[in-house]
Structures are given as structure tokens and as C-alpha cells.
Amino acid sequence: MAMSEREALNLWRRALSSYVRTSDGDLTARQQAILMTVALSAGPHTIRGLATDLELAKPAVTRAVDALEKLGFVRRRRDDHDLRSVIIERTVDGMTWLRDFAELVIAAEAGEERKSPAGAKPLDKDVAA
């Protein structure tokens, strides 16, 4: 059975509310979208490719990737085949954050509220993009 718009938004609200209560900081929607794209879709990922896929300006993607890299959620590496190109890769910390966030969504769907994700890592409050 498909969710109604209201049910979907309420689920997202409950999960997001749990997240902001359990974190010293929070990722922006743009940072979350980029992290999820890098982690969940086939790569390789570049700033240009992410900007195209998400229909965002390259400078906005660059700032978000800078913030995610500072948190240790993604890393940049040179493309071995084209040294002019930089590949954006997920990290273990980035995948841990996503798993923890997924647990909050699952708990919200079940009508439960998680107080703290298992592997919660405080975010640097100065990181924003």
C-alpha cells in the first residue's frame, strides 16, 4: 500500500526530528543528497557528474563535498586514468552515518523514536555548505 503525501512527510518529519535531537550538528539537505548519491548509486562520481545528476551548480556541490570531506564522510582521489579528474568516494564514516540515519527512518516508520543512533558521531558545528 502506497503512502499518502501526508504520511510520507510525517515519516520524514519523525526521522528528521530524531536525527536533530541526537546530533551536535546536522547535515544540510544538499549534503545528505550528495552523500546518498555517492554511497547508493554507481560511480565513479565527480563534482561535474554530481552537479548534473542533482541539477545543482558546481560551486554548490564543491562546497557540500568540502564539508562532507571535512567530516570524513567522503574523500577525493585522483582518477588513475585521467589525472585531471578527481573522484569522490564514500568512506566508512559516511556509510556509518547513512546506516544510522536509515535506522532512524525505520524506527519512525514503526512509530518508534530512537534516542541516539548506535554509531553516532558528533558533527563539527562549523561545517556548513
All heavy atoms as an XYZ file, in Angstrom:
996
protein
N       0.846     -1.177      0.000
C       0.000      0.000      0.000
C       0.895      1.245      0.000
O       1.790      1.391      0.830
C      -0.904     -0.031      1.231
C      -1.770      1.168      1.372
S      -2.762      0.977      2.866
C      -4.021      2.118      2.507
N       0.653      2.126     -0.903
C       1.460      3.339     -1.041
C       1.122      4.343      0.060
O      -0.010      4.425      0.523
C       1.224      3.964     -2.409
N       2.124      5.100      0.449
C       1.931      6.159      1.450
C       1.281      7.362      0.806
O       1.556      7.669     -0.351
C       3.289      6.638      1.976
C       3.858      5.879      3.076
S       5.304      6.796      3.666
C       6.180      5.451      4.365
N       0.483      8.046      1.570
C      -0.050      9.331      1.111
C       1.053     10.375      1.280
O       2.057     10.131      1.959
C      -1.269      9.728      1.947
O      -0.871     10.059      3.273
N       0.854     11.535      0.690
C       1.832     12.619      0.845
C       1.999     12.960      2.320
O       3.112     13.141      2.808
C       1.378     13.860      0.077
C       1.488     13.736     -1.411
C       0.946     14.951     -2.141
O       0.420     15.882     -1.485
O       1.052     14.972     -3.373
N       0.889     13.043      3.020
C       0.936     13.396      4.446
C       1.692     12.347      5.248
O       2.498     12.672      6.125
C      -0.481     13.577      4.981
C      -0.521     14.048      6.419
C      -1.959     14.368      6.853
N      -1.992     14.976      8.140
C      -1.808     16.272      8.391
N      -1.588     17.095      7.400
N      -1.862     16.733      9.612
N       1.452     11.072      4.974
C       2.151     10.002      5.676
C       3.655     10.044      5.386
O       4.477      9.871      6.297
C       1.586      8.634      5.284
C       0.187      8.378      5.808
C      -0.459      7.163      5.175
O      -0.164      6.844      3.996
O      -1.291      6.530      5.865
N       4.001     10.279      4.138
C       5.417     10.354      3.765
C       6.110     11.518      4.464
O       7.210     11.373      5.004
C       5.553     10.478      2.245
N       5.467     12.667      4.458
C       6.048     13.834      5.117
C       6.128     13.644      6.633
O       7.108     14.056      7.264
C       5.253     15.096      4.779
C       5.384     15.572      3.338
C       4.413     16.710      3.070
C       6.811     15.983      3.029
N       5.129     13.014      7.211
C       5.140     12.754      8.643
C       6.260     11.780      9.010
O       6.938     11.954     10.029
C       3.777     12.236      9.101
C       3.445     12.693     10.499
O       4.144     13.507     11.087
N       2.368     12.158     11.031
N       6.474     10.770      8.195
C       7.571      9.827      8.404
C       8.910     10.572      8.353
O       9.760     10.412      9.226
C       7.535      8.717      7.357
C       8.749      7.786      7.310
C       8.912      7.047      8.631
C       8.611      6.817      6.150
N       9.082     11.382      7.331
C      10.322     12.153      7.180
C      10.498     13.102      8.372
O      11.599     13.231      8.907
C      10.277     12.922      5.869
C      11.583     13.591      5.560
C      11.835     14.922      5.562
C      12.807     12.963      5.204
N      13.144     15.162      5.237
C      13.763     13.973      5.008
C      13.190     11.634      5.038
C      15.078     13.707      4.661
C      14.507     11.367      4.685
C      15.420     12.395      4.500
N       9.432     13.737      8.807
C       9.487     14.652      9.956
C       9.930     13.923     11.213
O      10.793     14.391     11.953
C       8.128     15.324     10.189
C       8.121     16.303     11.384
C       6.709     16.699     11.791
N       5.871     15.569     12.164
C       5.936     14.941     13.340
N       6.798     15.312     14.255
N       5.122     13.931     13.602
N       9.340     12.751     11.474
C       9.693     11.998     12.678
C      11.156     11.555     12.648
O      11.870     11.669     13.640
C       8.765     10.789     12.855
C       7.344     11.180     13.253
C       6.495      9.985     13.694
N       6.580      8.819     12.842
C       5.767      8.558     11.822
N       4.795      9.402     11.512
N       5.904      7.457     11.110
N      11.609     11.059     11.505
C      13.004     10.627     11.385
C      13.950     11.814     11.524
O      14.953     11.751     12.248
C      13.227      9.937     10.039
N      13.625     12.914     10.873
C      14.474     14.104     10.933
C      14.480     14.699     12.340
O      15.528     15.140     12.829
C      13.978     15.126      9.910
C      14.972     16.143      9.417
C      16.246     15.505      8.890
C      14.324     16.983      8.324
N      13.344     14.697     12.997
C      13.274     15.200     14.368
C      14.149     14.367     15.294
O      14.866     14.910     16.144
C      11.826     15.189     14.871
O      11.049     16.088     14.127
N      14.128     13.051     15.145
C      15.005     12.186     15.939
C      16.462     12.505     15.642
O      17.289     12.591     16.545
C      14.741     10.711     15.636
O      13.492     10.318     16.115
N      16.779     12.706     14.377
C      18.161     12.998     13.976
C      18.669     14.289     14.605
O      19.746     14.316     15.185
C      18.263     13.055     12.449
C      19.568     13.633     11.963
C      20.784     13.020     12.274
C      19.583     14.787     11.213
C      21.978     13.559     11.835
C      20.781     15.326     10.775
C      21.971     14.709     11.088
O      23.156     15.239     10.655
N      17.895     15.363     14.514
C      18.391     16.637     15.041
C      18.490     16.622     16.565
O      19.291     17.356     17.131
C      17.584     17.862     14.540
C      17.683     17.999     13.036
C      16.140     17.809     14.973
N      17.707     15.784     17.227
C      17.813     15.662     18.685
C      19.037     14.867     19.104
O      19.530     15.020     20.211
C      16.572     15.001     19.261
C      15.393     15.931     19.427
C      14.312     15.313     20.294
N      13.817     14.058     19.766
C      12.844     13.946     18.855
N      12.267     15.034     18.372
N      12.445     12.780     18.436
N      19.537     13.988     18.250
C      20.634     13.096     18.620
C      21.983     13.557     18.092
O      22.963     12.850     18.219
C      20.374     11.671     18.093
O      20.315     11.700     16.675
C      19.109     11.090     18.674
N      22.053     14.726     17.504
C      23.276     15.168     16.867
C      23.694     16.538     17.386
O      22.857     17.379     17.690
C      23.051     15.239     15.349
O      24.185     15.761     14.725
N      24.999     16.758     17.483
C      25.512     18.069     17.863
C      25.401     19.065     16.708
O      25.498     20.254     16.898
C      26.983     17.973     18.280
C      27.145     17.302     19.627
O      26.164     17.260     20.394
O      28.250     16.830     19.910
N      25.269     18.584     15.529
C      25.123     19.400     14.335
C      24.275     18.620     13.369
O      23.756     17.572     13.714
N      24.118     19.114     12.179
C      23.363     18.328     11.214
C      23.816     18.654      9.811
O      24.286     19.739      9.521
C      21.848     18.513     11.372
C      21.433     19.959     11.474
O      21.420     20.477     12.587
O      21.149     20.554     10.424
N      23.658     17.663      8.940
C      23.977     17.838      7.534
C      22.848     18.606      6.862
O      21.682     18.425      7.196
C      24.125     16.484      6.839
C      25.231     15.559      7.325
C      25.257     14.300      6.466
C      26.576     16.234      7.306
N      23.208     19.423      5.895
C      22.185     20.107      5.114
C      21.523     19.097      4.186
O      22.059     18.006      3.943
C      22.801     21.233      4.263
O      23.679     20.651      3.284
C      23.554     22.249      5.122
N      20.391     19.455      3.653
C      19.705     18.585      2.693
C      20.606     18.335      1.481
O      20.663     17.212      0.959
C      18.379     19.206      2.268
N      21.328     19.355      1.046
C      22.244     19.214     -0.097
C      23.351     18.209      0.240
O      23.669     17.331     -0.550
C      22.845     20.564     -0.461
C      23.810     20.504     -1.622
C      24.308     21.884     -2.016
N      23.191     22.641     -2.552
C      22.874     23.883     -2.178
N      23.616     24.528     -1.305
N      21.838     24.489     -2.710
N      23.930     18.327      1.430
C      24.983     17.394      1.835
C      24.445     15.969      1.913
O      25.092     15.023      1.467
C      25.581     17.811      3.184
C      26.386     19.090      3.124
C      26.663     19.677      4.497
O      26.122     19.236      5.511
N      27.501     20.697      4.534
N      23.241     15.822      2.464
C      22.632     14.495      2.542
C      22.409     13.916      1.150
O      22.697     12.741      0.910
C      21.309     14.554      3.295
C      21.463     14.755      4.780
C      20.123     14.769      5.503
O      19.146     14.179      5.050
N      20.078     15.441      6.634
N      21.887     14.719      0.236
C      21.613     14.244     -1.123
C      22.905     13.805     -1.809
O      22.937     12.769     -2.492
C      20.913     15.323     -1.942
N      23.957     14.575     -1.627
C      25.236     14.223     -2.249
C      25.803     12.961     -1.624
O      26.245     12.047     -2.331
C      26.217     15.406     -2.166
C      25.745     16.524     -3.115
C      27.653     14.975     -2.493
C      26.467     17.838     -2.952
N      25.788     12.876     -0.293
C      26.299     11.681      0.380
C      25.521     10.441     -0.055
O      26.108      9.403     -0.361
C      26.229     11.857      1.903
C      26.713     10.677      2.742
C      28.154     10.303      2.418
C      26.550     11.001      4.222
N      24.203     10.545     -0.113
C      23.383      9.403     -0.532
C      23.658      9.030     -1.982
O      23.709      7.845     -2.317
C      21.908      9.705     -0.315
C      21.520      9.696      1.131
S      19.759     10.035      1.317
C      19.680     10.396      3.063
N      23.850     10.012     -2.841
C      24.140      9.734     -4.248
C      25.475      9.015     -4.388
O      25.583      8.016     -5.099
C      24.141     11.037     -5.069
O      22.849     11.645     -4.962
C      24.458     10.776     -6.533
N      26.496      9.512     -3.700
C      27.818      8.889     -3.762
C      27.763      7.466     -3.206
O      28.356      6.547     -3.763
C      28.868      9.740     -3.012
C      30.178      8.993     -2.831
C      29.107     11.057     -3.737
N      27.048      7.276     -2.122
C      27.004      5.980     -1.451
C      26.100      4.962     -2.135
O      26.396      3.770     -2.121
C      26.558      6.162     -0.007
N      25.004      5.423     -2.723
C      23.979      4.486     -3.185
C      23.875      4.319     -4.692
O      23.164      3.431     -5.152
C      22.612      4.920     -2.624
C      22.529      5.001     -1.094
C      21.186      5.563     -0.666
C      22.806      3.655     -0.454
N      24.551      5.156     -5.453
C      24.465      4.998     -6.911
C      25.842      4.690     -7.484
O      26.868      5.031     -6.891
C      23.860      6.245     -7.563
O      24.688      7.365     -7.360
N      25.832      4.025     -8.619
C      27.084      3.588     -9.240
C      27.966      4.778     -9.597
O      27.486      5.799    -10.065
C      26.774      2.767    -10.490
N      29.239      4.636     -9.352
C      30.216      5.681     -9.659
C      30.953      5.348    -10.933
O      30.512      4.501    -11.692
N      32.019      5.993    -11.202
C      32.672      6.958    -10.329
C      31.925      8.295    -10.309
O      31.209      8.632    -11.249
C      34.064      7.125    -10.944
C      33.883      6.804    -12.378
C      32.779      5.778    -12.442
N      32.108      9.031     -9.209
C      31.430     10.310     -9.023
C      32.434     11.449     -9.096
O      33.499     11.378     -8.494
C      30.711     10.347     -7.673
C      29.679      9.285     -7.544
N      28.447      9.360     -8.165
C      29.701      8.104     -6.892
C      27.757      8.274     -7.883
N      28.495      7.494     -7.120
N      32.072     12.469     -9.825
C      32.868     13.687     -9.913
C      31.981     14.857     -9.521
O      30.752     14.721     -9.470
C      33.374     13.918    -11.351
O      32.241     14.084    -12.213
C      34.235     12.755    -11.843
N      32.601     15.998     -9.248
C      31.819     17.199     -8.941
C      30.878     17.497    -10.105
O      29.681     17.735     -9.902
C      32.731     18.408     -8.663
C      33.596     18.171     -7.422
C      31.927     19.695     -8.561
C      32.855     18.139     -6.110
N      31.414     17.471    -11.317
C      30.595     17.749    -12.501
C      29.436     16.770    -12.622
O      28.294     17.153    -12.870
C      31.449     17.693    -13.762
C      30.664     17.941    -15.039
C      31.570     17.869    -16.227
N      32.631     18.854    -16.000
C      33.182     19.594    -16.925
N      32.828     19.435    -18.167
N      34.108     20.471    -16.639
N      29.710     15.474    -12.422
C      28.674     14.459    -12.527
C      27.601     14.610    -11.456
O      26.405     14.476    -11.732
N      28.032     14.889    -10.218
C      27.065     15.097     -9.137
C      26.205     16.326     -9.412
O      24.991     16.309     -9.199
C      27.786     15.243     -7.796
C      28.440     13.970     -7.255
C      29.395     14.295     -6.111
C      27.383     12.971     -6.817
N      26.838     17.392     -9.901
C      26.093     18.614    -10.223
C      25.040     18.321    -11.292
O      23.890     18.770    -11.184
C      27.042     19.713    -10.677
N      25.413     17.551    -12.291
C      24.478     17.204    -13.365
C      23.354     16.317    -12.830
O      22.179     16.588    -13.068
C      25.218     16.492    -14.511
O      26.209     17.381    -15.038
C      24.270     16.077    -15.621
N      23.724     15.261    -12.110
C      22.723     14.320    -11.576
C      21.717     14.992    -10.653
O      20.527     14.685    -10.688
C      23.397     13.179    -10.807
C      24.154     12.219    -11.704
O      24.001     12.294    -12.936
O      24.913     11.398    -11.160
N      22.201     15.915     -9.814
C      21.337     16.551     -8.817
C      20.788     17.896     -9.281
O      20.040     18.545     -8.546
C      22.105     16.723     -7.498
C      22.536     15.410     -6.841
C      23.504     15.676     -5.695
C      21.329     14.629     -6.367
N      21.179     18.290    -10.508
C      20.746     19.575    -11.087
C      21.079     20.739    -10.152
O      20.230     21.564     -9.820
C      19.263     19.539    -11.439
C      18.945     18.492    -12.492
C      17.475     18.452    -12.874
O      16.766     19.468    -12.676
O      17.040     17.402    -13.375
N      22.359     20.761     -9.727
C      22.874     21.811     -8.859
C      24.059     22.484     -9.541
O      24.687     21.905    -10.417
C      23.352     21.217     -7.526
C      22.299     20.551     -6.651
C      22.972     19.799     -5.505
C      21.333     21.598     -6.116
N      24.382     23.680     -9.093
C      25.557     24.373     -9.608
C      26.819     23.697     -9.062
O      26.844     23.247     -7.912
C      25.527     25.842     -9.189
N      27.865     23.636     -9.891
C      29.112     23.014     -9.459
C      29.696     23.650     -8.188
O      30.159     22.912     -7.310
C      30.141     23.017    -10.596
C      29.822     21.995    -11.676
C      30.952     21.818    -12.663
C      31.127     23.058    -13.488
N      32.143     22.926    -14.541
N      29.670     24.978     -8.040
C      30.213     25.544     -6.797
C      29.450     25.083     -5.548
O      30.057     24.866     -4.495
C      30.074     27.056     -6.996
C      30.076     27.242     -8.479
C      29.361     26.026     -9.019
N      28.143     24.911     -5.658
C      27.341     24.432     -4.521
C      27.727     22.994     -4.164
O      27.833     22.640     -2.984
C      25.859     24.527     -4.830
N      27.947     22.172     -5.183
C      28.361     20.788     -4.950
C      29.761     20.765     -4.338
O      30.019     20.019     -3.393
C      28.308     19.966     -6.258
C      28.908     18.573     -6.058
C      26.865     19.854     -6.756
N      30.644     21.609     -4.847
C      32.006     21.675     -4.308
C      31.997     22.037     -2.825
O      32.688     21.404     -2.014
C      32.857     22.687     -5.102
O      32.939     22.241     -6.461
C      34.251     22.823     -4.519
N      31.210     23.033     -2.444
C      31.129     23.427     -1.030
C      30.585     22.298     -0.167
O      31.085     22.036      0.935
C      30.265     24.683     -0.867
C      30.946     25.952     -1.329
C      30.154     27.189     -0.936
N      28.791     27.203     -1.448
C      28.442     27.664     -2.645
N      29.343     28.154     -3.459
N      27.177     27.642     -3.021
N      29.572     21.609     -0.660
C      28.987     20.496      0.104
C      29.986     19.348      0.227
O      30.120     18.748      1.304
C      27.689     20.030     -0.553
N      30.694     19.043     -0.840
C      31.704     17.978     -0.795
C      32.837     18.379      0.150
O      33.338     17.547      0.906
C      32.223     17.628     -2.209
C      33.460     16.741     -2.144
C      31.124     16.932     -3.008
N      33.227     19.650      0.134
C      34.247     20.128      1.081
C      33.818     19.843      2.518
O      34.608     19.360      3.335
C      34.480     21.638      0.926
C      35.217     22.021     -0.344
O      35.792     21.127     -1.011
O      35.200     23.230     -0.679
N      32.560     20.160      2.838
C      32.043     19.943      4.192
C      31.992     18.452      4.525
O      32.381     18.036      5.625
C      30.657     20.570      4.333
N      31.527     17.635      3.585
C      31.459     16.188      3.808
C      32.858     15.595      3.968
O      33.065     14.686      4.778
C      30.722     15.502      2.649
C      29.227     15.777      2.576
C      28.661     15.318      1.233
C      28.493     15.119      3.731
N      33.813     16.118      3.217
C      35.194     15.638      3.330
C      35.777     16.019      4.692
O      36.465     15.224      5.334
C      36.040     16.208      2.199
C      37.426     15.604      2.108
C      38.180     16.051      0.886
O      38.029     17.216      0.460
O      38.943     15.223      0.356
N      35.480     17.214      5.151
C      35.952     17.666      6.460
C      35.416     16.754      7.570
O      36.106     16.486      8.552
C      35.528     19.110      6.700
C      36.061     19.704      7.990
C      35.696     21.167      8.110
C      36.174     21.730      9.438
N      35.786     23.133      9.605
N      34.199     16.275      7.405
C      33.599     15.352      8.373
C      34.133     13.923      8.238
O      33.886     13.083      9.098
C      32.076     15.321      8.205
C      31.344     16.590      8.605
C      29.915     16.571      8.087
C      31.369     16.744     10.117
N      34.807     13.645      7.132
C      35.312     12.297      6.893
C      34.293     11.382      6.252
O      34.453     10.169      6.249
N      33.210     11.948      5.688
C      32.144     11.143      5.088
C      32.410     10.795      3.621
O      31.851      9.832      3.106
C      30.807     11.855      5.204
C      30.282     11.931      6.621
C      29.135     12.616      6.905
C      30.936     11.321      7.690
C      28.628     12.703      8.195
C      30.445     11.401      8.990
C      29.291     12.088      9.237
N      33.207     11.591      2.945
C      33.649     11.315      1.580
C      35.129     11.663      1.493
O      35.672     12.338      2.367
C      32.864     12.110      0.493
C      31.380     11.784      0.521
C      33.119     13.601      0.608
N      35.760     11.185      0.426
C      37.149     11.575      0.163
C      37.310     11.809     -1.337
O      36.564     11.254     -2.145
C      38.131     10.531      0.677
C      38.126      9.247     -0.120
C      39.201      8.261      0.364
N      38.747      6.918      0.077
C      38.289      6.081      0.965
N      38.248      6.403      2.223
N      37.869      4.888      0.614
N      38.286     12.632     -1.649
C      38.638     12.888     -3.045
C      39.899     12.093     -3.357
O      40.787     11.970     -2.533
C      38.936     14.366     -3.259
C      37.740     15.269     -3.208
C      38.238     16.723     -3.336
N      37.176     17.652     -3.625
C      36.589     18.424     -2.714
N      36.959     18.357     -1.451
N      35.646     19.264     -3.060
N      39.965     11.563     -4.589
C      41.191     10.929     -5.057
C      41.326     11.192     -6.550
O      40.342     11.358     -7.261
C      41.222      9.450     -4.729
C      40.326      8.599     -5.590
C      40.654      7.108     -5.469
N      39.714      6.324     -6.219
C      39.769      6.121     -7.527
N      40.737      6.628     -8.244
N      38.838      5.400     -8.141
N      42.554     11.246     -7.001
C      42.813     11.446     -8.421
C      42.374     10.214     -9.197
O      42.566      9.080     -8.758
C      44.303     11.676     -8.674
C      44.793     12.984     -8.159
C      44.659     14.016     -9.244
N      45.004     15.314     -8.690
C      44.448     16.434     -9.063
N      43.520     16.434     -9.972
N      44.819     17.561     -8.542
N      41.809     10.432    -10.364
C      41.429      9.347    -11.268
C      42.718      8.803    -11.891
O      43.487      9.550    -12.489
C      40.490      9.894    -12.346
C      39.969      8.833    -13.287
O      40.543      7.733    -13.346
O      38.988      9.119    -13.988
N      42.959      7.510    -11.719
C      44.175      6.899    -12.257
C      44.245      6.970    -13.771
O      45.331      6.959    -14.347
C      44.276      5.432    -11.817
C      44.441      5.285    -10.320
O      44.972      6.230     -9.684
O      44.047      4.233     -9.775
N      43.107      7.053    -14.440
C      43.055      7.073    -15.904
C      43.090      8.477    -16.488
O      43.416      8.651    -17.658
C      41.811      6.325    -16.394
C      41.757      4.913    -15.905
N      42.639      3.940    -16.317
C      40.951      4.318    -14.997
C      42.371      2.811    -15.704
N      41.339      3.012    -14.893
N      42.707      9.460    -15.697
C      42.708     10.854    -16.147
C      43.101     11.721    -14.956
O      42.268     12.055    -14.120
C      41.315     11.242    -16.663
C      41.245     12.684    -17.156
O      42.260     13.420    -17.048
O      40.177     13.083    -17.646
N      44.360     12.057    -14.865
C      44.878     12.763    -13.694
C      44.289     14.161    -13.530
O      44.460     14.779    -12.491
C      46.406     12.817    -13.750
C      47.084     11.446    -13.686
C      48.593     11.592    -13.770
C      46.684     10.693    -12.426
N      43.572     14.650    -14.534
C      42.897     15.941    -14.392
C      41.600     15.798    -13.607
O      41.074     16.772    -13.090
C      42.574     16.541    -15.776
C      43.803     16.822    -16.616
C      43.391     17.154    -18.030
N      42.724     15.974    -18.596
C      42.053     15.949    -19.727
N      41.928     17.037    -20.442
N      41.494     14.849    -20.167
N      41.102     14.591    -13.522
C      39.804     14.341    -12.900
C      39.968     13.874    -11.450
O      40.895     13.141    -11.122
C      39.059     13.272    -13.698
O      37.754     13.110    -13.227
N      39.030     14.318    -10.597
C      39.021     13.927     -9.182
C      37.739     13.140     -8.915
O      36.641     13.567     -9.267
C      39.095     15.174     -8.270
C      38.960     14.777     -6.809
C      40.384     15.938     -8.514
N      37.914     11.987     -8.308
C      36.793     11.095     -7.990
C      36.380     11.328     -6.530
O      37.229     11.445     -5.646
C      37.206      9.615     -8.177
C      37.753      9.363     -9.582
C      36.057      8.674     -7.831
C      36.773      9.577    -10.694
N      35.075     11.368     -6.293
C      34.521     11.495     -4.948
C      34.072     10.103     -4.521
O      33.279      9.459     -5.210
C      33.310     12.462     -4.907
C      33.595     13.777     -5.624
C      32.831     12.664     -3.472
C      34.754     14.557     -5.100
N      34.593      9.641     -3.363
C      34.270      8.302     -2.872
C      33.673      8.368     -1.466
O      34.019      9.249     -0.686
C      35.541      7.448     -2.784
C      36.232      7.237     -4.097
C      37.527      6.447     -3.935
O      38.265      6.655     -2.945
O      37.779      5.616     -4.820
N      32.840      7.412     -1.157
C      32.286      7.299      0.189
C      33.378      6.756      1.112
O      34.347      6.151      0.667
C      31.073      6.392      0.189
C      31.413      4.968     -0.191
C      30.206      4.126     -0.390
N      30.618      2.747     -0.675
C      29.822      1.828     -1.098
N      28.549      2.112     -1.307
N      30.254      0.621     -1.314
N      33.188      6.976      2.418
C      34.100      6.431      3.422
C      33.312      5.561      4.396
O      32.070      5.570      4.380
C      34.791      7.554      4.224
O      33.787      8.247      4.974
C      35.556      8.511      3.314
N      34.019      4.868      5.245
C      33.364      4.048      6.266
C      32.525      4.941      7.182
O      31.382      4.606      7.507
C      34.414      3.247      7.076
C      33.773      2.564      8.281
C      35.094      2.224      6.182
N      33.077      6.098      7.584
C      32.305      7.010      8.443
C      31.039      7.506      7.739
O      29.989      7.644      8.373
C      33.151      8.214      8.867
C      34.149      7.883      9.960
O      34.046      6.792     10.563
O      35.029      8.722     10.206
N      31.124      7.773      6.441
C      29.948      8.197      5.688
C      28.890      7.115      5.635
O      27.694      7.379      5.804
N      29.322      5.876      5.429
C      28.378      4.762      5.391
C      27.781      4.503      6.769
O      26.605      4.174      6.884
C      29.062      3.496      4.854
C      29.427      3.587      3.385
S      28.028      4.009      2.316
C      26.991      2.566      2.524
N      28.563      4.693      7.819
C      28.044      4.539      9.182
C      26.956      5.573      9.443
O      25.899      5.252      9.999
C      29.185      4.667     10.217
O      30.129      3.611      9.978
C      28.654      4.577     11.639
N      27.210      6.825      9.020
C      26.210      7.874      9.203
C      24.919      7.498      8.465
O      23.822      7.631      9.016
C      26.724      9.220      8.695
C      25.779     10.330      8.988
C      25.763     11.135     10.077
C      24.655     10.745      8.184
N      24.709     12.018     10.007
C      24.016     11.796      8.853
C      24.130     10.318      6.964
C      22.890     12.433      8.357
C      23.008     10.943      6.464
C      22.393     11.993      7.158
N      25.044      7.011      7.233
C      23.860      6.642      6.455
C      23.105      5.483      7.102
O      21.870      5.501      7.156
C      24.246      6.279      5.021
C      24.562      7.453      4.122
C      25.114      6.966      2.784
C      23.335      8.327      3.899
N      23.815      4.487      7.591
C      23.139      3.365      8.262
C      22.394      3.852      9.497
O      21.260      3.437      9.756
C      24.156      2.290      8.637
C      24.552      1.426      7.481
C      25.413      0.237      7.937
N      26.150     -0.250      6.802
C      27.412      0.083      6.502
N      28.104      0.885      7.276
N      27.982     -0.396      5.422
N      23.043      4.724     10.268
C      22.390      5.262     11.459
C      21.143      6.062     11.084
O      20.100      5.956     11.744
C      23.358      6.156     12.247
C      24.480      5.371     12.908
O      24.364      4.135     13.044
O      25.489      6.005     13.279
N      21.238      6.858     10.028
C      20.083      7.637      9.600
C      18.978      6.712      9.102
O      17.801      6.930      9.388
C      20.467      8.656      8.525
C      19.386      9.665      8.281
C      19.224     10.743      9.137
C      18.504      9.528      7.218
C      18.208     11.668      8.939
C      17.490     10.447      7.009
C      17.343     11.522      7.873
N      19.349      5.654      8.385
C      18.359      4.678      7.914
C      17.633      4.043      9.097
O      16.415      3.825      9.038
C      19.031      3.608      7.057
N      18.364      3.772     10.187
C      17.724      3.219     11.385
C      16.690      4.182     11.959
O      15.640      3.760     12.436
C      18.774      2.891     12.450
C      19.610      1.674     12.123
C      20.670      1.394     13.174
O      20.549      1.915     14.311
O      21.603      0.650     12.864
N      16.988      5.480     11.903
C      16.015      6.477     12.378
C      14.759      6.466     11.510
O      13.644      6.589     12.022
C      16.638      7.874     12.383
C      17.780      8.110     13.368
C      18.362      9.500     13.161
C      17.324      7.920     14.794
N      14.924      6.321     10.206
C      13.775      6.276      9.292
C      12.950      5.017      9.564
O      11.717      5.077      9.654
C      14.225      6.335      7.815
C      13.047      6.135      6.871
C      14.932      7.660      7.520
N      13.632      3.895      9.728
C      12.932      2.632     10.005
C      12.180      2.720     11.331
O      11.024      2.302     11.431
C      13.923      1.456      9.996
C      14.434      1.227      8.567
C      13.295      0.192     10.567
C      15.652      0.322      8.485
N      12.817      3.284     12.348
C      12.158      3.438     13.650
C      10.951      4.357     13.537
O       9.895      4.078     14.114
C      13.152      3.984     14.688
N      11.090      5.446     12.788
C       9.963      6.369     12.604
C       8.808      5.678     11.903
O       7.650      5.873     12.261
C      10.420      7.599     11.812
N       9.118      4.843     10.916
C       8.061      4.126     10.198
C       7.340      3.160     11.132
O       6.131      2.963     11.017
C       8.639      3.367      9.006
C       7.560      2.694      8.180
C       8.117      1.974      6.978
O       9.247      1.464      7.050
O       7.402      1.923      5.964
N       8.081      2.605     12.079
C       7.484      1.667     13.041
C       6.790      2.395     14.191
O       6.247      1.754     15.082
C       8.570      0.742     13.582
N       6.829      3.733     14.164
C       6.197      4.502     15.225
C       7.049      4.609     16.474
O       6.570      5.003     17.529
N       8.316      4.252     16.354
C       9.239      4.319     17.483
C      10.098      5.557     17.338
O      10.149      6.180     16.290
C      10.142      3.076     17.505
C       9.374      1.774     17.591
C      10.255      0.578     17.284
O      11.464      0.752     17.035
O       9.718     -0.543     17.272
N      10.795      5.865     18.414
C      11.697      7.001     18.372
C      13.037      6.567     18.908
O      13.136      6.080     20.021
C      11.139      8.136     19.229
C      11.540      9.475     18.727
C      10.811     10.570     19.474
O       9.578     10.636     19.349
O      11.484     11.310     20.182
N      14.057      6.694     18.088
C      15.417      6.369     18.523
C      15.993      7.584     19.223
O      15.927      8.679     18.710
C      16.289      6.009     17.324
C      15.938      4.727     16.628
C      16.457      3.499     17.373
N      17.846      3.616     17.737
C      18.867      3.201     16.997
N      18.654      2.635     15.843
N      20.103      3.346     17.430
N      16.596      7.391     20.360
C      17.202      8.497     21.096
C      18.597      8.814     20.575
O      19.014      9.943     20.548
C      17.263      8.188     22.592
C      15.894      8.054     23.214
C      15.129      9.342     23.129
C      13.760      9.211     23.755
N      12.832     10.190     23.324
N      19.338      7.806     20.180
C      20.690      8.040     19.693
C      21.076      6.915     18.754
O      20.992      5.748     19.122
C      21.667      8.088     20.862
O      22.975      8.262     20.390
N      21.497      7.244     17.530
C      21.943      6.189     16.624
C      23.131      5.453     17.231
O      23.939      6.037     17.939
C      22.344      6.948     15.360
C      21.662      8.265     15.458
C      21.528      8.551     16.921
N      23.250      4.179     16.922
C      24.285      3.332     17.504
C      25.687      3.905     17.325
O      26.459      3.981     18.263
C      24.197      1.937     16.887
N      26.046      4.306     16.129
C      27.399      4.785     15.874
C      27.472      6.283     15.713
O      28.310      6.780     14.980
N      26.590      7.003     16.386
C      26.510      8.451     16.207
C      27.862      9.118     16.432
O      28.550      8.849     17.392
C      25.481      9.048     17.163
N      28.219      9.962     15.501
C      29.471     10.716     15.564
C      29.103     12.185     15.578
O      28.440     12.655     14.658
C      30.320     10.389     14.339
C      31.564     11.231     14.197
C      32.268     10.930     12.887
C      33.402     11.889     12.667
N      34.046     11.714     11.367
N      29.487     12.939     16.614
C      29.147     14.350     16.644
C      29.711     15.061     15.421
O      30.817     14.778     14.985
C      29.824     14.854     17.928
C      30.081     13.651     18.743
C      30.249     12.511     17.772
N      28.933     15.962     14.856
C      29.373     16.731     13.709
C      29.974     18.036     14.157
O      29.600     18.585     15.186
C      28.186     17.012     12.773
C      27.482     15.788     12.189
C      26.372     16.250     11.269
C      28.441     14.899     11.455
N      30.901     18.531     13.389
C      31.515     19.829     13.648
C      30.491     20.894     13.333
O      30.011     21.015     12.209
C      32.741     19.984     12.759
C      33.494     21.273     12.983
O      32.933     22.191     13.605
O      34.651     21.341     12.535
N      30.101     21.679     14.332
C      29.060     22.694     14.147
C      29.460     23.768     13.142
O      28.625     24.467     12.618
C      28.715     23.347     15.490
C      28.017     22.406     16.435
C      27.696     23.089     17.736
C      27.039     22.103     18.682
N      26.746     22.681     19.967
N      30.758     23.882     12.860
C      31.219     24.891     11.917
C      31.109     24.447     10.468
O      31.371     25.204      9.550
C      32.676     25.272     12.203
C      32.819     25.936     13.566
O      31.846     26.577     14.001
O      33.889     25.790     14.177
N      30.758     23.162     10.237
C      30.678     22.647      8.880
C      29.306     22.960      8.299
O      28.302     22.519      8.803
C      30.930     21.117      8.852
C      30.735     20.589      7.451
C      32.315     20.809      9.369
N      29.287     23.740      7.235
C      28.034     24.065      6.548
C      28.337     24.362      5.092
O      29.388     24.880      4.771
C      27.358     25.265      7.199
N      27.392     24.003      4.247
C      27.550     24.342      2.831
C      26.188     24.462      2.198
O      25.240     23.888      2.607
C      28.364     23.275      2.105
